[in-house]
């Protein structure tokens, strides 16, 4: 089954009546922890970012923790959006090739090639937007943290590989407009080969990239070139008013882009501490993103 087919099967059934069947997944066990809010043990899967659950007991906790960091075969049952573990075991040699399978998106993998998911139609993109983009209160959070959790949700809950689009304002624009921001960012999805922005804070639906740019630059007459290298923005603060830059979903802040382009620090994986930090931009984050808690202090920028 293709990723696109899987995405829309999930969209079709995730918000309807409950159903259950046994499924099997080969993945890495990235994190295991006892829930503080339910009688479940939570297992964070490295291959898809989904949370799999097992009834809380000392025996089950010991079992799941014994597999932490390893490749496993999970047999589970899905019901009402919850994936309950039926069995966990090491896969047989012919069931996984750890050198070629992309099993851990919480660790850098030099072989991983990022490719955005094409949602094919505006209707599909709108359904994704309406189901996933919420709690976009700009008074409570920063744009890059909201964008990070939206991108993570699209990937972990719907299997959608999104990008992010940054609009960078130059010093010329900031001084001319007496502007208080120097950048804004939101998730970007491909729709039939075209770029659409999913900005749940400022928009009520997915909109084409140009319309999003026009909204934030306050006119359609100013062109914001799409650049590939962050240094082009840094070195041209007076010759242009703005720039656009598209990056894979894993990039958290402009610092990550700068480090990639100046020092070659690639980013094709999620960083748990960044997700822990970003989740606080959302209401009820403790309950909704409990398994992302790394136990480390919050990152601040």
N, C-alpha and C positions, 0 to 999 in steps of 0.2 A: 504494500500500500504506500502511495506517495505521501510526502509530508503534507502537501496541500489537501489531499483527500482526508487525511487524518484530522487536520485542523477543523475542517468543516463538519466532519462527523461529530467531533467534540462540541462544536458550536450548536449542532442540531439537538444533542442529547443532554448537554451539561445542565440546562436550566429547565428540564422537564421532570416527569415523575421518575422515581428511583428505579434502578435496574442493576443487576449484578451478574457477573460471570467470572470464571477463573481466567486470569491472564498471566503471562510470563514476561519478565524483563531481565536482561543481563545488564548490570550496571556496577558502578563503584559505590561503596558505602562511604559517603563523605562525612556525615555527622550523625551521631546518635545521642539522644537526650530524653530524659523523662519530662513529660508535660506537667506544667504546674497548674494547668486549667482543666485537665481531663484525666481519665484513667488509662491513658495511652502512652506508649513509648513512641517517639518520633524518629524516623530514619530519613535523612536527606540524601536523595539519589543524585550522584554526580553526573549521570548521563542526561537527565532531563529536568533536574531541579525540583522534581515533585517530592512531596512529603508522603512517605508510606508509614502506616501505623500498626502497632501490635499492642495487645492488652498488657497493661502495666503489671509487672511482677519482677522480683529479683532474678528469677531464672531467665525470663525473656530479655531483661536488660543485659545480663551477662552474655547471653547468646548473641544478641545484635552487636554489642561492643566487641565481641571476639572477631567480628568481620570488618570492623572499621578500617578504612583504607584499602580494603581488598575488593577484588572483582567477585561478584556473587550473581546467582540466579534467584530472582524473587518470583514466587508464585503469590498472586494477590487477587483480591476481589474488590471491585469498584461499586460503591453504593452511595448515592446522595453526595457525590463529589469527594468522598473519602476512600482512600485506597488502603484496605486492610490486608496485612501480610498473613498468608496461609502457611507458607514455608520459605525457608532461606537456606541455600546451600552453595558450595563452590561449583561452578560450572565444569562440565567435562571439557576435555581438551579440544574437541571438535565443535564446541558451542561458542567459543569466543577466541579471537585472535587479538590479544591485547596490544600488539604492535600496530595494527591497522584500524581497529575499532576506536571510535572517538568516544571514550567512556567517562571522561572526567572534565567537565567544563568549569571546574573550580581550580584548575591547574593549567599553566601554560603548556601548549603542545605545539611544537614547531611544525608538525604535519597538518595541523588543523587549518582548513581553508574556509573562510567565512563567505556565505552566500545568502543574501536576503531572500525571504519568502515572498513570492508574488501572490497577492490575495485575489488577483484576477478581475475583480469587479468592485465598484464603489459600494454596492450593496453589501458585499462581504466585509469590506473594510468598515462600513458603518456599523454592522452587527458586532464586529470586534470592538470598535470604539465604545459602543453603548454598554457592552458587557464588562469591559475592562477599565475604562478610564473614569475614575471617580476620585472624590476627596482631593480635588485640585485647588485647595484653599491657599492662595498665594500669601496670605497673612500668617500662615503657620509654617511655611516651609520655603526652601529655595528651589528654583526651577530645575537645577541639575539633579537634585535628590528625587523630586517627583518623576522626572524623566527616567531615572534609573530604575525605580520600582515599577513604573509602567512597562518599561522594556523587559524587565525580569518577569513580570506577570505574563506578558505576551508569550515569552519563551517557555516558562515553566508550566503554565496552565493550558496554553493553546498550541504550543509548538511553533510559534511564529518567530522567525528570525528577523528582527527589525534592525534598523539603523537609528542613529541620532543625527539630527541636523542642528548645528550651532550657527547662530548669527552673531558675528563679532562686530562691535561698533568701534571705529577708530577714534583716536583722540580728537581728530578734526570734527567728527560728528558729535561726540560727547560735549565738546566745548561750544559748538554751534547751537546745539539744542539744550544746553545746560542739563544734560541727561544723567540719570543716576545709575544706569546699568552700563556694563561694557560687553555683556553677552547675554543671550537667552538660548535655551535648548529645549527640544521636544523630540519624542520618537518619530521616526520616519518609516513609512511602509511603501512597498512597491505595489501598485495597482495596475495590472495590465501593462506593465513596463513603464508607467509614469510614477513620479514621486508624490506621495501625499503625506501631510504632517498630521499627527495625532496629538494635538495640544489640548488636553482636557481642562486646562485652567482658563484659557482664553477663547476656545472655540467649542461649538456644540456639535461638530461633526468633523470628519476628516476633510482637509482642504488641500488643493494643489500647492506645491512648494512656493510658486510665485505669489499666490494670494497670501500665504503666510508671511512671506518677505514683505509684501506691500503693506500688510497690517502693521508690522513692527518697525518699518522704516517710514511709515506714514504717507507714502506716495508710491505710485507705480512707475514714476519717471526716473527714479534712481536705481541703477543696476548694482547689485551686490555680486561680484564674481564668485563662482564656486572654485575654491582652491584645494590643493592636495597637501600642501605643506604649511604647518603653523607659522613658520618663520616668514612666510610671505605676508601674513597679517602683521607680525611684529615689526617688520622692516618698512612697512608702507602705511604709517599712521597719518600721513598728511596728503597723500595722493589719492586716497579713496575714502568714502564715508563708511563702508561696511563690506564684510565678506561673509560668504556662506561656506560651511565645511561639513561634509558627511563622513561619519565614522561608524564602525560596527557598534552594536548594542553594548558591548562590554566596557566601553570608555565611560568613566565616571565624571570627570571634570576636565576643564581645559589643560590642567597640569599633566594629565595622562597623555594628551595629544602632543604637548610640547616635549615631553620626555621621549615619546616615540620618535619624533622628527629631529630632535637634537642629539639624542643619545642611543637611539635604536632600541628602546625598551618596548617591545611589541606587547600588544594587549589582545589576546583572543580567548580570554577566560574571565569568569566572575571572581571578584575578591570578596570573601565573606565579610570582612570588617567594613567594607564599603556598603554592602547590602544591609548590614546591621545598622549602620549610620543612616542610610537613606530611608529605611523603613519607618523611622520616627517622623517622617513627613506625612504619614498617613494616620488617620484615626484608627483606634483599636489595633495598633500595630503589634502590641504584645501578643494578642491572641492570633491575629492573622499571619504573623511572621515569626512565631515563637521559635521555630527550629533554626532561624538564621542568627540567633543570639550566640555570638562567639565567646562571650564571657570577658571580652577585652574592652577597654575604655572606648567610648565613641570617638571616631575620627572627627576633627574639626578643621574647617578651611576658612 
